[in-house]
Amino acid sequence: MVAHLVRWQFTVDDYHRMAQAGILGEDDRVELIEGEVVKMTPIGRRHASCVIRTNETFVKAFNDVAAISVQNPVVLDQYTEPQPDFALLRRQPDFYASRLPTPADVYLLVEISDKTVEADRRVKVPLYAKSHVTEVWLVDVEQETITVYRDPSPDGYRTARVARRGEHIAPLAFSDRPIAVSDVLG
C-alpha cells in the first residue's frame, strides 16, 4: 500500500516567521509561491543590466506619481508572496514600513526574465491575474520583447500584447507617460 503524501502549504505568516527565526536568511533568494518556498534563479548579467536600465527609466518617468519598488515582495494572498523585479505602487506615507504591498496597491508589476520566461508566463503571470493585479509586463531578455498583460480574470489575463523595439508602451495608470521599449531592453 502506498501512503498518500500531503504537502505542507506555508502561509505568508509562516514564511515571515521562518525568516525571523533565521531559517531563511536575508540573502536567501527565495519567494513564496502558492504555499511553497521556491528558490529563485541567480541573476545573470543581462538580467541585472535590464533591471538597472528599467530602474533608471522608471525613476525618470514615474518617480513623481508612484513608489518604485525594485525586487521587493508583494503579498498576493495568504499563500503567495513573489518578488517581482519592479512594482509601481500607490504611495504610502510610511513607504510600506507597516505592511507589504498587496494587489490593491499595485499599478504595474514587471518581471524581467532571461532563463525563466516560460516559468514566469506559466506560473507567475496567472497568479497575478488571479489576484487582480491590473497590469503585468513580462520582459523577455532573450527574445527582446515585452508582453503587456491587462484585464485580469481568475482564468488569466484577457489581453496580452507583445511590444518590440521601436515601440512605446505606457502603464494603464499613467497612459500619458509612454516609455520606449528599447529603454528597457537596451
Sequence and secondary structure as in RCSB ss.txt:
>XXXX:A:sequence
MVAHLVRWQFTVDDYHRMAQAGILGEDDRVELIEGEVVKMTPIGRRHASCVIRTNETFVKAFNDVAAISVQNPVV
LDQYTEPQPDFALLRRQPDFYASRLPTPADVYLLVEISDKTVEADRRVKVPLYAKSHVTEVWLVDVEQETITVYR
DPSPDGYRTARVARRGEHIAPLAFSDRPIAVSDVLG
>XXXX:A:secstr
           HHHHHHHHHTTSS TT  EEEETTEEEE     HHHHHHHHHHHHHHHHHHTTTSEEEES    
 BTTBB   SEEEE   TTTTSSS   GGGEEEEEEEESS HHHIIIIIHHHHHHTT SEEEEEETTTTEEEEEE
EEETTEEEEEEEE TT EE  GGGTT  EEHHHHH 
